[in-house]
C-alpha cells in the first residue's frame, strides 16, 4: 500500500533546455532594449526550476558557445549554483549539423 501511495504522489520532474542567451543574461545581469531586467528574469527562472526540483538541461553546444566568450572558470561559476539540478547532454552529429544550418 505504501509503495502505491508513493507512486501516486511522485512529482513529475520537468526538464528545461536553457539557451546560451539565458545563461549570459543571468551572468552579466543584462537589460533588454527597454531596460527589462533580463538578468533578473533569468536568475528567477533558474531559482524557480531549482525550487520545484526540476532539471536544467545544458548541452555541449551551449558550453561551446559560452567558451567563445568566457573562460572555463567563468562557465563553471555560472553553472555552480545549479549543478545539482543540471543534466548535461551531448548532442548527436545530426543535431550538430542541424544547429549549424539554423545558425
C-alpha positions, 0 to 999 in steps of 0.5 A: 500500500505504501509503495502505491501511495508513493507512486501516486504522489511522485512529482513529475520532474520537468526538464528545461533546455536553457539557451546560451542567451539565458545563461549570459543574461543571468551572468552579466545581469543584462537589460533588454532594449527597454531596460527589462531586467533580463538578468533578473528574469533569468536568475528567477527562472533558474531559482524557480526550476531549482525550487520545484526540483526540476532539471536544467538541461545544458548541452555541449553546444551551449558550453561551446558557445559560452567558451567563445566568450568566457573562460572555463572558470567563468562557465563553471561559476555560472553553472555552480549554483545549479549543478545539482539540478543540471543534466548535461547532454551531448548532442548527436552529429545530426543535431550538430549539423542541424544547429549549424544550418539554423545558425 
